[in-house]
Amino acid sequence: MSKIQPRLKTHYDTYVRPKLLEEFQYTNLHQVPGLVKIVLNVGMGEASKDQKLLDSIVEELGLITGQKANTNRARRSIANFQLREGMPIGASVTLRRARMWFFLDRLLSTAIPRIRDFRGLATRSFDGRGNYSMGIKEQIMFPEINFDDVRKIHGMDLTFVTSTNKDDEGFALLRELGFPFRGEVPVQIGATA
């Protein structure tokens, strides 16, 4: 049984790693930052009152990522929000290894170009430790989601966790992987320099 190497992983190994090694003058190949995981999170306060809404969120995340979503539950009770400890309040998925690379490839090549009035990703969304977060307003930008089957349009948060703890190195990694940041010329995957 042969495993298919994700296209973006091949691009990372072939072009991105050597370029970052040269750009930041690393002495060891293992110092080059890499992508560790991608976390997708959907917070839905109404999910505690509507079980079918929560089921649809879990199903949509499963379609988008190819992996079963976990249900997030409230850690403590908050009376003003009519929230009790243990109530379901959303869903999340953590992607690693090949699934992460396949998802990232689909996100960059098909989903992000479908965003209406897209002007590029914000460069200020780094957390100070080299990780990048972004929000999506509508889940229907993913081609796997059938608009007729959507119960409610909702957004989601995506967090890209890198192996570096510096924002400039994380930015360089994501830029070279093809993230369309504002004011940057997007990198063509598979194109030789």
Rosetta constraint file for C-alpha pairs under 8 A:
AtomPair CA 5 CA 9 HARMONIC 6.96 0.50
AtomPair CA 5 CA 10 HARMONIC 6.80 0.50
AtomPair CA 5 CA 98 HARMONIC 7.63 0.50
AtomPair CA 6 CA 10 HARMONIC 6.40 0.50
AtomPair CA 6 CA 98 HARMONIC 6.43 0.50
AtomPair CA 6 CA 101 HARMONIC 6.07 0.50
AtomPair CA 6 CA 102 HARMONIC 5.94 0.50
AtomPair CA 7 CA 11 HARMONIC 6.32 0.50
AtomPair CA 7 CA 101 HARMONIC 7.84 0.50
AtomPair CA 7 CA 102 HARMONIC 7.69 0.50
AtomPair CA 7 CA 105 HARMONIC 7.51 0.50
AtomPair CA 8 CA 12 HARMONIC 6.10 0.50
AtomPair CA 8 CA 101 HARMONIC 6.09 0.50
AtomPair CA 8 CA 102 HARMONIC 7.44 0.50
AtomPair CA 8 CA 104 HARMONIC 7.81 0.50
AtomPair CA 8 CA 105 HARMONIC 6.10 0.50
AtomPair CA 8 CA 177 HARMONIC 7.41 0.50
AtomPair CA 8 CA 189 HARMONIC 7.40 0.50
AtomPair CA 9 CA 13 HARMONIC 6.20 0.50
AtomPair CA 9 CA 101 HARMONIC 6.17 0.50
AtomPair CA 10 CA 14 HARMONIC 5.96 0.50
AtomPair CA 11 CA 15 HARMONIC 5.62 0.50
AtomPair CA 11 CA 16 HARMONIC 6.64 0.50
AtomPair CA 11 CA 177 HARMONIC 7.73 0.50
AtomPair CA 11 CA 189 HARMONIC 6.63 0.50
AtomPair CA 11 CA 190 HARMONIC 6.20 0.50
AtomPair CA 12 CA 16 HARMONIC 4.62 0.50
AtomPair CA 12 CA 17 HARMONIC 5.96 0.50
AtomPair CA 12 CA 177 HARMONIC 6.85 0.50
AtomPair CA 13 CA 17 HARMONIC 5.68 0.50
AtomPair CA 13 CA 18 HARMONIC 7.81 0.50
AtomPair CA 14 CA 18 HARMONIC 7.14 0.50
AtomPair CA 15 CA 19 HARMONIC 6.22 0.50
AtomPair CA 16 CA 20 HARMONIC 6.09 0.50
AtomPair CA 16 CA 173 HARMONIC 7.25 0.50
AtomPair CA 16 CA 176 HARMONIC 5.96 0.50
AtomPair CA 16 CA 177 HARMONIC 7.00 0.50
AtomPair CA 17 CA 21 HARMONIC 5.98 0.50
AtomPair CA 17 CA 29 HARMONIC 7.89 0.50
AtomPair CA 17 CA 32 HARMONIC 6.42 0.50
AtomPair CA 18 CA 22 HARMONIC 6.23 0.50
AtomPair CA 19 CA 23 HARMONIC 6.02 0.50
AtomPair CA 20 CA 24 HARMONIC 5.94 0.50
AtomPair CA 20 CA 25 HARMONIC 7.92 0.50
AtomPair CA 20 CA 32 HARMONIC 6.50 0.50
AtomPair CA 20 CA 172 HARMONIC 7.48 0.50
AtomPair CA 20 CA 173 HARMONIC 7.32 0.50
AtomPair CA 21 CA 25 HARMONIC 5.69 0.50
AtomPair CA 21 CA 26 HARMONIC 5.31 0.50
AtomPair CA 21 CA 27 HARMONIC 7.95 0.50
AtomPair CA 21 CA 29 HARMONIC 6.89 0.50
AtomPair CA 21 CA 32 HARMONIC 6.06 0.50
AtomPair CA 22 CA 26 HARMONIC 7.07 0.50
AtomPair CA 26 CA 31 HARMONIC 6.33 0.50
AtomPair CA 26 CA 32 HARMONIC 6.99 0.50
AtomPair CA 27 CA 31 HARMONIC 7.59 0.50
AtomPair CA 28 CA 32 HARMONIC 7.62 0.50
AtomPair CA 33 CA 162 HARMONIC 6.57 0.50
AtomPair CA 33 CA 163 HARMONIC 5.22 0.50
AtomPair CA 33 CA 164 HARMONIC 5.26 0.50
AtomPair CA 33 CA 169 HARMONIC 6.98 0.50
AtomPair CA 33 CA 170 HARMONIC 7.05 0.50
AtomPair CA 33 CA 173 HARMONIC 6.79 0.50
AtomPair CA 34 CA 162 HARMONIC 5.57 0.50
AtomPair CA 34 CA 163 HARMONIC 5.37 0.50
AtomPair CA 34 CA 164 HARMONIC 7.42 0.50
AtomPair CA 34 CA 173 HARMONIC 7.13 0.50
AtomPair CA 35 CA 160 HARMONIC 7.17 0.50
AtomPair CA 35 CA 161 HARMONIC 6.13 0.50
AtomPair CA 35 CA 162 HARMONIC 4.44 0.50
AtomPair CA 35 CA 163 HARMONIC 6.26 0.50
AtomPair CA 36 CA 96 HARMONIC 6.66 0.50
AtomPair CA 36 CA 97 HARMONIC 7.76 0.50
AtomPair CA 36 CA 160 HARMONIC 7.79 0.50
AtomPair CA 36 CA 161 HARMONIC 5.55 0.50
AtomPair CA 36 CA 162 HARMONIC 5.21 0.50
AtomPair CA 36 CA 163 HARMONIC 6.06 0.50
AtomPair CA 37 CA 94 HARMONIC 6.75 0.50
AtomPair CA 37 CA 95 HARMONIC 5.56 0.50
AtomPair CA 37 CA 96 HARMONIC 4.83 0.50
AtomPair CA 37 CA 97 HARMONIC 7.54 0.50
AtomPair CA 37 CA 100 HARMONIC 6.57 0.50
AtomPair CA 37 CA 160 HARMONIC 6.21 0.50
AtomPair CA 37 CA 161 HARMONIC 5.31 0.50
AtomPair CA 37 CA 162 HARMONIC 7.22 0.50
AtomPair CA 38 CA 94 HARMONIC 5.81 0.50
AtomPair CA 38 CA 95 HARMONIC 5.16 0.50
AtomPair CA 38 CA 96 HARMONIC 6.77 0.50
AtomPair CA 38 CA 100 HARMONIC 6.37 0.50
AtomPair CA 38 CA 158 HARMONIC 6.89 0.50
AtomPair CA 38 CA 159 HARMONIC 5.61 0.50
AtomPair CA 38 CA 160 HARMONIC 4.71 0.50
AtomPair CA 38 CA 161 HARMONIC 6.16 0.50
AtomPair CA 39 CA 92 HARMONIC 7.08 0.50
AtomPair CA 39 CA 93 HARMONIC 5.74 0.50
AtomPair CA 39 CA 94 HARMONIC 4.46 0.50
AtomPair CA 39 CA 95 HARMONIC 6.29 0.50
AtomPair CA 39 CA 157 HARMONIC 7.97 0.50
AtomPair CA 39 CA 158 HARMONIC 5.64 0.50
AtomPair CA 39 CA 159 HARMONIC 5.11 0.50
AtomPair CA 39 CA 160 HARMONIC 6.69 0.50
AtomPair CA 39 CA 161 HARMONIC 7.98 0.50
AtomPair CA 40 CA 92 HARMONIC 5.43 0.50
AtomPair CA 40 CA 93 HARMONIC 5.22 0.50
AtomPair CA 40 CA 94 HARMONIC 6.48 0.50
AtomPair CA 40 CA 156 HARMONIC 6.78 0.50
AtomPair CA 40 CA 157 HARMONIC 5.75 0.50
AtomPair CA 40 CA 158 HARMONIC 4.68 0.50
AtomPair CA 40 CA 159 HARMONIC 6.66 0.50
AtomPair CA 41 CA 90 HARMONIC 7.56 0.50
AtomPair CA 41 CA 91 HARMONIC 6.00 0.50
AtomPair CA 41 CA 92 HARMONIC 4.28 0.50
AtomPair CA 41 CA 93 HARMONIC 6.63 0.50
AtomPair CA 41 CA 156 HARMONIC 5.60 0.50
AtomPair CA 41 CA 157 HARMONIC 5.16 0.50
AtomPair CA 41 CA 158 HARMONIC 6.52 0.50
AtomPair CA 42 CA 57 HARMONIC 7.66 0.50
AtomPair CA 42 CA 90 HARMONIC 5.44 0.50
AtomPair CA 42 CA 91 HARMONIC 5.35 0.50
AtomPair CA 42 CA 92 HARMONIC 6.14 0.50
AtomPair CA 42 CA 155 HARMONIC 6.80 0.50
AtomPair CA 42 CA 156 HARMONIC 4.69 0.50
AtomPair CA 42 CA 157 HARMONIC 6.49 0.50
AtomPair CA 43 CA 89 HARMONIC 6.13 0.50
AtomPair CA 43 CA 90 HARMONIC 4.37 0.50
AtomPair CA 43 CA 91 HARMONIC 6.65 0.50
AtomPair CA 43 CA 156 HARMONIC 7.25 0.50
AtomPair CA 44 CA 54 HARMONIC 7.86 0.50
AtomPair CA 44 CA 89 HARMONIC 5.39 0.50
AtomPair CA 44 CA 90 HARMONIC 4.93 0.50
AtomPair CA 45 CA 89 HARMONIC 5.21 0.50
AtomPair CA 45 CA 90 HARMONIC 7.16 0.50
AtomPair CA 46 CA 50 HARMONIC 6.29 0.50
AtomPair CA 46 CA 53 HARMONIC 7.93 0.50
AtomPair CA 46 CA 89 HARMONIC 7.27 0.50
AtomPair CA 47 CA 51 HARMONIC 6.03 0.50
AtomPair CA 47 CA 52 HARMONIC 8.00 0.50
AtomPair CA 47 CA 53 HARMONIC 5.87 0.50
AtomPair CA 47 CA 54 HARMONIC 5.08 0.50
AtomPair CA 47 CA 88 HARMONIC 6.31 0.50
AtomPair CA 47 CA 89 HARMONIC 5.48 0.50
AtomPair CA 47 CA 90 HARMONIC 6.59 0.50
AtomPair CA 48 CA 54 HARMONIC 7.88 0.50
AtomPair CA 48 CA 87 HARMONIC 5.81 0.50
AtomPair CA 48 CA 88 HARMONIC 5.18 0.50
AtomPair CA 48 CA 89 HARMONIC 5.78 0.50
AtomPair CA 50 CA 54 HARMONIC 6.77 0.50
AtomPair CA 51 CA 55 HARMONIC 6.24 0.50
AtomPair CA 52 CA 56 HARMONIC 6.17 0.50
AtomPair CA 53 CA 57 HARMONIC 6.30 0.50
AtomPair CA 53 CA 151 HARMONIC 6.88 0.50
AtomPair CA 53 CA 152 HARMONIC 7.67 0.50
AtomPair CA 54 CA 58 HARMONIC 6.27 0.50
AtomPair CA 54 CA 88 HARMONIC 7.90 0.50
AtomPair CA 54 CA 90 HARMONIC 6.84 0.50
AtomPair CA 54 CA 91 HARMONIC 7.75 0.50
AtomPair CA 55 CA 59 HARMONIC 6.12 0.50
AtomPair CA 56 CA 60 HARMONIC 6.03 0.50
AtomPair CA 56 CA 150 HARMONIC 7.69 0.50
AtomPair CA 56 CA 151 HARMONIC 7.02 0.50
AtomPair CA 57 CA 61 HARMONIC 6.17 0.50
AtomPair CA 57 CA 90 HARMONIC 7.82 0.50
AtomPair CA 57 CA 91 HARMONIC 7.03 0.50
AtomPair CA 58 CA 62 HARMONIC 6.19 0.50
AtomPair CA 58 CA 68 HARMONIC 7.36 0.50
AtomPair CA 58 CA 69 HARMONIC 5.47 0.50
AtomPair CA 58 CA 70 HARMONIC 7.47 0.50
AtomPair CA 58 CA 71 HARMONIC 7.48 0.50
AtomPair CA 58 CA 91 HARMONIC 6.25 0.50
AtomPair CA 59 CA 63 HARMONIC 6.29 0.50
AtomPair CA 59 CA 68 HARMONIC 7.88 0.50
AtomPair CA 59 CA 69 HARMONIC 7.74 0.50
AtomPair CA 60 CA 64 HARMONIC 6.16 0.50
AtomPair CA 60 CA 145 HARMONIC 6.85 0.50
AtomPair CA 61 CA 65 HARMONIC 6.02 0.50
AtomPair CA 61 CA 66 HARMONIC 7.87 0.50
AtomPair CA 61 CA 67 HARMONIC 7.69 0.50
AtomPair CA 61 CA 68 HARMONIC 7.39 0.50
AtomPair CA 61 CA 69 HARMONIC 6.17 0.50
AtomPair CA 61 CA 92 HARMONIC 7.73 0.50
AtomPair CA 61 CA 93 HARMONIC 7.33 0.50
AtomPair CA 62 CA 66 HARMONIC 5.18 0.50
AtomPair CA 62 CA 67 HARMONIC 5.09 0.50
AtomPair CA 62 CA 68 HARMONIC 5.03 0.50
AtomPair CA 62 CA 69 HARMONIC 6.00 0.50
AtomPair CA 63 CA 67 HARMONIC 7.63 0.50
AtomPair CA 63 CA 144 HARMONIC 6.24 0.50
AtomPair CA 63 CA 145 HARMONIC 7.22 0.50
AtomPair CA 64 CA 103 HARMONIC 7.98 0.50
AtomPair CA 64 CA 142 HARMONIC 6.90 0.50
AtomPair CA 64 CA 144 HARMONIC 6.03 0.50
AtomPair CA 64 CA 145 HARMONIC 7.35 0.50
AtomPair CA 65 CA 93 HARMONIC 7.83 0.50
AtomPair CA 65 CA 95 HARMONIC 7.80 0.50
AtomPair CA 65 CA 99 HARMONIC 7.53 0.50
AtomPair CA 65 CA 103 HARMONIC 6.30 0.50
AtomPair CA 66 CA 99 HARMONIC 7.67 0.50
AtomPair CA 67 CA 93 HARMONIC 7.32 0.50
AtomPair CA 67 CA 95 HARMONIC 8.00 0.50
AtomPair CA 68 CA 93 HARMONIC 7.21 0.50
AtomPair CA 69 CA 91 HARMONIC 6.15 0.50
AtomPair CA 69 CA 92 HARMONIC 5.49 0.50
AtomPair CA 69 CA 93 HARMONIC 4.94 0.50
AtomPair CA 70 CA 91 HARMONIC 5.42 0.50
AtomPair CA 70 CA 92 HARMONIC 5.36 0.50
AtomPair CA 70 CA 93 HARMONIC 6.26 0.50
AtomPair CA 71 CA 88 HARMONIC 6.53 0.50
AtomPair CA 71 CA 89 HARMONIC 7.63 0.50
AtomPair CA 71 CA 90 HARMONIC 5.92 0.50
AtomPair CA 71 CA 91 HARMONIC 4.35 0.50
AtomPair CA 71 CA 92 HARMONIC 6.59 0.50
AtomPair CA 72 CA 88 HARMONIC 5.78 0.50
AtomPair CA 72 CA 89 HARMONIC 5.79 0.50
AtomPair CA 72 CA 90 HARMONIC 5.03 0.50
AtomPair CA 72 CA 91 HARMONIC 5.08 0.50
AtomPair CA 72 CA 92 HARMONIC 6.88 0.50
AtomPair CA 73 CA 85 HARMONIC 7.51 0.50
AtomPair CA 73 CA 86 HARMONIC 5.10 0.50
AtomPair CA 73 CA 87 HARMONIC 5.24 0.50
AtomPair CA 73 CA 88 HARMONIC 4.29 0.50
AtomPair CA 73 CA 89 HARMONIC 5.44 0.50
AtomPair CA 73 CA 90 HARMONIC 7.07 0.50
AtomPair CA 74 CA 83 HARMONIC 7.46 0.50
AtomPair CA 74 CA 84 HARMONIC 6.95 0.50
AtomPair CA 74 CA 85 HARMONIC 5.13 0.50
AtomPair CA 74 CA 86 HARMONIC 5.00 0.50
AtomPair CA 74 CA 87 HARMONIC 5.41 0.50
AtomPair CA 74 CA 88 HARMONIC 6.37 0.50
AtomPair CA 74 CA 89 HARMONIC 6.30 0.50
AtomPair CA 75 CA 85 HARMONIC 5.43 0.50
AtomPair CA 75 CA 86 HARMONIC 6.31 0.50
AtomPair CA 76 CA 83 HARMONIC 7.98 0.50
AtomPair CA 76 CA 84 HARMONIC 6.49 0.50
AtomPair CA 76 CA 85 HARMONIC 4.39 0.50
AtomPair CA 76 CA 86 HARMONIC 7.38 0.50
AtomPair CA 77 CA 82 HARMONIC 7.97 0.50
AtomPair CA 77 CA 83 HARMONIC 5.34 0.50
AtomPair CA 77 CA 84 HARMONIC 4.13 0.50
AtomPair CA 77 CA 85 HARMONIC 4.63 0.50
AtomPair CA 78 CA 82 HARMONIC 6.32 0.50
AtomPair CA 78 CA 83 HARMONIC 5.11 0.50
AtomPair CA 78 CA 84 HARMONIC 6.43 0.50
AtomPair CA 79 CA 83 HARMONIC 6.03 0.50
AtomPair CA 79 CA 84 HARMONIC 7.58 0.50
AtomPair CA 83 CA 87 HARMONIC 6.93 0.50
AtomPair CA 95 CA 99 HARMONIC 6.07 0.50
AtomPair CA 95 CA 100 HARMONIC 4.83 0.50
AtomPair CA 96 CA 100 HARMONIC 4.79 0.50
AtomPair CA 96 CA 101 HARMONIC 7.83 0.50
AtomPair CA 97 CA 101 HARMONIC 6.59 0.50
AtomPair CA 98 CA 102 HARMONIC 6.19 0.50
AtomPair CA 99 CA 103 HARMONIC 6.00 0.50
AtomPair CA 100 CA 104 HARMONIC 6.09 0.50
AtomPair CA 101 CA 105 HARMONIC 6.15 0.50
AtomPair CA 102 CA 106 HARMONIC 6.36 0.50
AtomPair CA 103 CA 107 HARMONIC 6.04 0.50
AtomPair CA 104 CA 108 HARMONIC 6.11 0.50
AtomPair CA 105 CA 109 HARMONIC 5.94 0.50
AtomPair CA 106 CA 110 HARMONIC 5.43 0.50
AtomPair CA 106 CA 111 HARMONIC 6.45 0.50
AtomPair CA 107 CA 111 HARMONIC 4.76 0.50
AtomPair CA 107 CA 112 HARMONIC 5.92 0.50
AtomPair CA 107 CA 142 HARMONIC 7.75 0.50
AtomPair CA 108 CA 112 HARMONIC 5.65 0.50
AtomPair CA 108 CA 113 HARMONIC 7.49 0.50
AtomPair CA 108 CA 178 HARMONIC 7.08 0.50
AtomPair CA 108 CA 179 HARMONIC 6.74 0.50
AtomPair CA 109 CA 113 HARMONIC 6.92 0.50
AtomPair CA 110 CA 114 HARMONIC 6.74 0.50
AtomPair CA 110 CA 142 HARMONIC 7.53 0.50
AtomPair CA 110 CA 143 HARMONIC 7.57 0.50
AtomPair CA 111 CA 115 HARMONIC 7.12 0.50
AtomPair CA 111 CA 141 HARMONIC 5.44 0.50
AtomPair CA 111 CA 142 HARMONIC 5.03 0.50
AtomPair CA 111 CA 143 HARMONIC 6.90 0.50
AtomPair CA 112 CA 141 HARMONIC 7.30 0.50
AtomPair CA 113 CA 118 HARMONIC 7.56 0.50
AtomPair CA 114 CA 141 HARMONIC 5.72 0.50
AtomPair CA 114 CA 142 HARMONIC 7.97 0.50
AtomPair CA 115 CA 141 HARMONIC 6.22 0.50
AtomPair CA 119 CA 182 HARMONIC 6.53 0.50
AtomPair CA 120 CA 180 HARMONIC 5.43 0.50
AtomPair CA 120 CA 181 HARMONIC 4.88 0.50
AtomPair CA 120 CA 182 HARMONIC 4.32 0.50
AtomPair CA 120 CA 183 HARMONIC 7.57 0.50
AtomPair CA 121 CA 134 HARMONIC 7.94 0.50
AtomPair CA 121 CA 179 HARMONIC 7.62 0.50
AtomPair CA 121 CA 180 HARMONIC 6.00 0.50
AtomPair CA 121 CA 181 HARMONIC 4.42 0.50
AtomPair CA 121 CA 182 HARMONIC 5.52 0.50
AtomPair CA 122 CA 181 HARMONIC 6.13 0.50
AtomPair CA 122 CA 182 HARMONIC 6.09 0.50
AtomPair CA 123 CA 171 HARMONIC 7.89 0.50
AtomPair CA 123 CA 181 HARMONIC 6.29 0.50
AtomPair CA 123 CA 182 HARMONIC 6.95 0.50
AtomPair CA 125 CA 132 HARMONIC 5.78 0.50
AtomPair CA 125 CA 133 HARMONIC 5.71 0.50
AtomPair CA 125 CA 134 HARMONIC 6.81 0.50
AtomPair CA 126 CA 130 HARMONIC 6.26 0.50
AtomPair CA 126 CA 131 HARMONIC 5.57 0.50
AtomPair CA 126 CA 132 HARMONIC 4.53 0.50
AtomPair CA 126 CA 133 HARMONIC 6.53 0.50
AtomPair CA 126 CA 167 HARMONIC 6.28 0.50
AtomPair CA 127 CA 131 HARMONIC 5.76 0.50
AtomPair CA 127 CA 132 HARMONIC 6.50 0.50
AtomPair CA 127 CA 133 HARMONIC 7.79 0.50
AtomPair CA 127 CA 167 HARMONIC 7.50 0.50
AtomPair CA 128 CA 165 HARMONIC 7.31 0.50
AtomPair CA 128 CA 166 HARMONIC 6.55 0.50
AtomPair CA 128 CA 167 HARMONIC 5.70 0.50
AtomPair CA 129 CA 164 HARMONIC 7.05 0.50
AtomPair CA 129 CA 165 HARMONIC 4.07 0.50
AtomPair CA 129 CA 166 HARMONIC 5.21 0.50
AtomPair CA 129 CA 167 HARMONIC 5.96 0.50
AtomPair CA 130 CA 161 HARMONIC 7.47 0.50
AtomPair CA 130 CA 162 HARMONIC 6.19 0.50
AtomPair CA 130 CA 163 HARMONIC 7.73 0.50
AtomPair CA 130 CA 164 HARMONIC 5.61 0.50
AtomPair CA 130 CA 165 HARMONIC 4.74 0.50
AtomPair CA 130 CA 166 HARMONIC 4.62 0.50
AtomPair CA 130 CA 167 HARMONIC 4.06 0.50
AtomPair CA 130 CA 168 HARMONIC 7.21 0.50
AtomPair CA 130 CA 169 HARMONIC 6.78 0.50
AtomPair CA 130 CA 170 HARMONIC 4.59 0.50
AtomPair CA 130 CA 171 HARMONIC 7.32 0.50
AtomPair CA 131 CA 159 HARMONIC 7.12 0.50
AtomPair CA 131 CA 160 HARMONIC 5.71 0.50
AtomPair CA 131 CA 161 HARMONIC 4.78 0.50
AtomPair CA 131 CA 162 HARMONIC 5.60 0.50
AtomPair CA 131 CA 165 HARMONIC 7.70 0.50
AtomPair CA 131 CA 167 HARMONIC 7.16 0.50
AtomPair CA 131 CA 170 HARMONIC 6.53 0.50
AtomPair CA 132 CA 159 HARMONIC 5.71 0.50
AtomPair CA 132 CA 160 HARMONIC 5.12 0.50
AtomPair CA 132 CA 161 HARMONIC 6.72 0.50
AtomPair CA 132 CA 170 HARMONIC 7.72 0.50
AtomPair CA 133 CA 157 HARMONIC 7.07 0.50
AtomPair CA 133 CA 158 HARMONIC 5.59 0.50
AtomPair CA 133 CA 159 HARMONIC 4.28 0.50
AtomPair CA 133 CA 160 HARMONIC 6.20 0.50
AtomPair CA 134 CA 157 HARMONIC 5.85 0.50
AtomPair CA 134 CA 158 HARMONIC 5.33 0.50
AtomPair CA 134 CA 159 HARMONIC 6.52 0.50
AtomPair CA 135 CA 155 HARMONIC 7.10 0.50
AtomPair CA 135 CA 156 HARMONIC 5.81 0.50
AtomPair CA 135 CA 157 HARMONIC 4.47 0.50
AtomPair CA 135 CA 158 HARMONIC 6.16 0.50
AtomPair CA 136 CA 155 HARMONIC 5.13 0.50
AtomPair CA 136 CA 156 HARMONIC 5.26 0.50
AtomPair CA 136 CA 157 HARMONIC 6.27 0.50
AtomPair CA 136 CA 158 HARMONIC 7.78 0.50
AtomPair CA 137 CA 154 HARMONIC 6.43 0.50
AtomPair CA 137 CA 155 HARMONIC 4.14 0.50
AtomPair CA 137 CA 156 HARMONIC 6.74 0.50
AtomPair CA 138 CA 153 HARMONIC 5.96 0.50
AtomPair CA 138 CA 154 HARMONIC 5.38 0.50
AtomPair CA 138 CA 155 HARMONIC 4.81 0.50
AtomPair CA 138 CA 156 HARMONIC 7.62 0.50
AtomPair CA 139 CA 145 HARMONIC 7.39 0.50
AtomPair CA 139 CA 153 HARMONIC 6.68 0.50
AtomPair CA 139 CA 154 HARMONIC 6.19 0.50
AtomPair CA 139 CA 155 HARMONIC 5.88 0.50
AtomPair CA 139 CA 156 HARMONIC 7.29 0.50
AtomPair CA 140 CA 145 HARMONIC 5.70 0.50
AtomPair CA 140 CA 146 HARMONIC 7.39 0.50
AtomPair CA 140 CA 147 HARMONIC 6.47 0.50
AtomPair CA 140 CA 153 HARMONIC 7.55 0.50
AtomPair CA 141 CA 145 HARMONIC 7.81 0.50
AtomPair CA 145 CA 149 HARMONIC 7.76 0.50
AtomPair CA 145 CA 150 HARMONIC 7.65 0.50
AtomPair CA 146 CA 150 HARMONIC 6.80 0.50
AtomPair CA 162 CA 170 HARMONIC 6.50 0.50
AtomPair CA 164 CA 169 HARMONIC 6.79 0.50
AtomPair CA 164 CA 170 HARMONIC 6.44 0.50
AtomPair CA 165 CA 169 HARMONIC 7.97 0.50
AtomPair CA 165 CA 170 HARMONIC 7.73 0.50
AtomPair CA 166 CA 170 HARMONIC 6.32 0.50
AtomPair CA 167 CA 171 HARMONIC 5.92 0.50
AtomPair CA 168 CA 172 HARMONIC 6.15 0.50
AtomPair CA 169 CA 173 HARMONIC 6.19 0.50
AtomPair CA 170 CA 174 HARMONIC 6.24 0.50
AtomPair CA 171 CA 175 HARMONIC 5.93 0.50
AtomPair CA 172 CA 176 HARMONIC 6.11 0.50
AtomPair CA 173 CA 177 HARMONIC 6.26 0.50
AtomPair CA 174 CA 178 HARMONIC 6.50 0.50
AtomPair CA 174 CA 179 HARMONIC 5.66 0.50
AtomPair CA 175 CA 179 HARMONIC 5.11 0.50
AtomPair CA 175 CA 180 HARMONIC 7.20 0.50
AtomPair CA 175 CA 181 HARMONIC 7.20 0.50
AtomPair CA 175 CA 186 HARMONIC 7.48 0.50
AtomPair CA 175 CA 187 HARMONIC 7.23 0.50
AtomPair CA 176 CA 187 HARMONIC 6.18 0.50
AtomPair CA 177 CA 187 HARMONIC 7.16 0.50
AtomPair CA 177 CA 189 HARMONIC 7.47 0.50
AtomPair CA 178 CA 186 HARMONIC 5.76 0.50
AtomPair CA 178 CA 187 HARMONIC 4.89 0.50
AtomPair CA 178 CA 188 HARMONIC 6.70 0.50
AtomPair CA 178 CA 189 HARMONIC 6.83 0.50
AtomPair CA 179 CA 186 HARMONIC 6.73 0.50
AtomPair CA 179 CA 187 HARMONIC 7.75 0.50
AtomPair CA 180 CA 184 HARMONIC 6.82 0.50
AtomPair CA 180 CA 185 HARMONIC 7.31 0.50
AtomPair CA 180 CA 186 HARMONIC 5.27 0.50
AtomPair CA 181 CA 185 HARMONIC 7.92 0.50
AtomPair CA 181 CA 186 HARMONIC 7.52 0.50
